[in-house]
Amino acid sequence: MIIAIVLLVFGLRLFFLKRSIRNEKRILQNGGREYGAQNTKYITILHILFYLGCFSEALVHQTSMDFLSMFGLALLVASMVALCTVIHLLGDIWTVKLMILKDHKFVDHWLFRTIKHPNYYLNVIPELLGLALLCHAKWTFLALCPFYLVVLYRRIKEEERLIRDIIIPNGIKS
């Protein structure tokens, strides 16, 4: 059952990736550009490695559903709900890459005012923690989490700089 859940969530991630790619193409066609491309590559590699590691540990240990797995599943579900919410709020500007439209405006929704980076704090971090707990993947978590935190920190700092220097000066999306 755990393996099926991991595959389902990974499939959901691939579905959202397809949407991201469509949005990326549109942003670039309309004069937008990508920032932090190298860091995005690191995030992508680490995310895939994290999924593979958790999947492998669940297979090797034949992890079965227990309280820890159920808690992990609850975190995973909450993280996917958060991801869907962020995608809905950002619409055609949501991408997994750090992309800025030509005249990008700040999306002034209470979620973005309350939690500066909901995609990272409500989706990515709970997703990875939930996946590790679901699969009882302590070795994957211990090995990859420090690296993931570094690249995520860099992404957040870059995003904050872009919001401050480019997006906010362009105004607020009404």
C-alpha positions as CSV (number, residue, x, y, z in Angstrom):
1,M,0.0,0.0,0.0
2,I,2.8,2.4,0.8
3,I,4.5,1.8,-2.5
4,A,1.2,2.6,-4.3
5,I,0.9,5.8,-2.3
6,V,4.4,6.9,-3.2
7,L,3.8,6.1,-6.9
8,L,0.5,8.0,-6.8
9,V,2.1,11.1,-5.3
10,F,5.0,10.9,-7.7
11,G,2.5,10.7,-10.6
12,L,0.7,13.7,-9.2
13,R,4.0,15.6,-9.1
14,L,4.5,14.6,-12.8
15,F,1.0,15.9,-13.6
16,F,1.9,19.3,-12.0
17,L,5.3,19.3,-13.8
18,K,3.5,19.1,-17.1
19,R,1.4,22.2,-16.1
20,S,4.6,24.0,-15.0
21,I,6.3,23.3,-18.4
22,R,3.3,24.7,-20.2
23,N,3.4,27.8,-18.0
24,E,7.2,28.2,-18.5
25,K,6.9,28.2,-22.3
26,R,4.1,30.8,-22.1
27,I,6.2,33.0,-19.8
28,L,9.2,32.8,-22.0
29,Q,7.2,33.5,-25.1
30,N,5.8,36.7,-23.5
31,G,9.2,38.1,-22.6
32,G,9.7,36.6,-19.1
33,R,12.8,34.9,-17.9
34,E,14.2,32.3,-15.6
35,Y,16.3,33.0,-12.5
36,G,18.4,30.6,-10.4
37,A,18.5,27.9,-13.1
38,Q,21.5,26.1,-11.5
39,N,19.8,25.9,-8.1
40,T,16.6,24.6,-9.8
41,K,18.6,21.8,-11.2
42,Y,19.9,20.9,-7.7
43,I,16.3,21.0,-6.3
44,T,15.1,18.8,-9.1
45,I,17.9,16.2,-8.6
46,L,17.4,16.2,-4.9
47,H,13.6,15.8,-5.2
48,I,14.0,12.8,-7.5
49,L,16.7,11.3,-5.3
50,F,14.4,11.8,-2.2
51,Y,11.6,10.0,-3.9
52,L,13.8,7.2,-5.1
53,G,15.4,6.8,-1.7
54,C,12.1,6.7,0.2
55,F,10.7,4.3,-2.3
56,S,13.8,2.1,-2.0
57,E,13.8,2.1,1.8
58,A,10.1,1.2,1.8
59,L,10.8,-1.7,-0.5
60,V,13.8,-3.0,1.3
61,H,12.3,-2.8,4.8
62,Q,8.9,-3.9,3.5
63,T,7.4,-1.0,5.4
64,S,3.8,-1.5,6.5
65,M,1.2,1.1,7.5
66,D,1.5,2.1,11.2
67,F,1.0,5.3,13.2
68,L,4.2,6.9,11.8
69,S,3.2,6.0,8.2
70,M,-0.3,7.4,8.8
71,F,1.1,10.6,10.1
72,G,3.4,10.8,7.1
73,L,0.4,10.2,4.8
74,A,-1.5,13.0,6.5
75,L,1.4,15.4,6.0
76,L,1.6,14.3,2.3
77,V,-2.1,14.9,1.8
78,A,-1.9,18.3,3.4
79,S,1.2,19.2,1.3
80,M,-0.6,18.3,-1.9
81,V,-3.6,20.4,-0.9
82,A,-1.2,23.3,-0.2
83,L,0.4,22.7,-3.6
84,C,-3.0,22.7,-5.4
85,T,-4.0,25.9,-3.5
86,V,-0.7,27.7,-4.5
87,I,-1.1,26.6,-8.1
88,H,-4.7,27.8,-8.1
89,L,-3.8,31.2,-6.7
90,L,-0.8,31.8,-9.0
91,G,-2.6,30.3,-12.1
92,D,-0.6,30.7,-15.3
93,I,2.5,32.1,-13.5
94,W,3.1,29.0,-11.3
95,T,6.1,27.0,-12.3
96,V,8.6,24.7,-10.5
97,K,11.3,27.0,-11.9
98,L,11.9,30.6,-10.7
99,M,10.3,32.4,-13.6
100,I,9.3,36.1,-13.8
101,L,6.9,37.6,-16.3
102,K,7.9,40.7,-18.2
103,D,5.5,42.9,-16.1
104,H,5.1,40.5,-13.2
105,K,2.9,41.8,-10.5
106,F,2.7,40.7,-6.8
107,V,-0.2,38.3,-6.1
108,D,-1.6,40.0,-2.9
109,H,-3.5,37.1,-1.4
110,W,-3.7,36.6,2.4
111,L,-1.8,33.3,2.1
112,F,1.2,35.0,0.5
113,R,1.0,37.8,3.1
114,T,0.8,35.4,6.0
115,I,3.2,32.8,4.9
116,K,5.8,34.4,2.6
117,H,6.6,31.2,0.7
118,P,3.7,28.7,1.1
119,N,4.9,26.5,-1.8
120,Y,8.1,25.7,0.3
121,Y,6.8,25.9,3.8
122,L,3.4,24.3,3.2
123,N,4.2,22.0,0.3
124,V,7.8,21.0,-0.2
125,I,9.0,20.6,3.4
126,P,5.8,18.8,4.6
127,E,5.9,16.7,1.4
128,L,9.4,15.5,2.0
129,L,8.9,14.9,5.7
130,G,5.6,13.1,5.1
131,L,7.2,10.9,2.4
132,A,10.1,10.0,4.7
133,L,7.7,9.2,7.6
134,L,5.3,7.2,5.3
135,C,8.2,5.1,4.1
136,H,10.1,5.0,7.4
137,A,13.0,6.3,5.3
138,K,15.3,7.7,8.0
139,W,18.5,7.2,6.0
140,T,17.2,9.0,2.9
141,F,16.0,11.8,5.2
142,L,19.3,12.1,7.1
143,A,21.4,11.9,3.9
144,L,19.5,14.3,1.7
145,C,17.7,16.7,4.0
146,P,20.8,18.9,4.8
147,F,21.5,19.4,1.1
148,Y,17.8,20.0,0.3
149,L,17.7,22.7,3.0
150,V,20.7,24.5,1.6
151,V,19.2,24.6,-2.0
152,L,15.8,25.6,-0.6
153,Y,17.4,28.4,1.5
154,R,19.1,29.7,-1.7
155,R,15.9,29.5,-3.6
156,I,13.9,31.4,-1.0
157,K,16.6,34.1,-0.7
158,E,16.7,34.5,-4.5
159,E,12.9,34.6,-4.6
160,E,12.8,37.3,-1.9
161,R,15.3,39.4,-3.8
162,L,13.2,39.1,-7.0
163,I,10.0,40.0,-5.2
164,R,11.7,43.0,-3.6
165,D,13.6,44.3,-6.7
166,I,11.4,43.3,-9.6
167,I,7.9,42.1,-8.7
168,I,6.8,44.7,-6.0
169,P,8.0,47.7,-8.1
170,N,5.7,46.4,-10.9
171,G,2.7,46.7,-8.6
172,I,0.0,44.4,-7.2
173,K,-2.2,42.1,-9.2
174,S,-5.8,42.9,-8.5
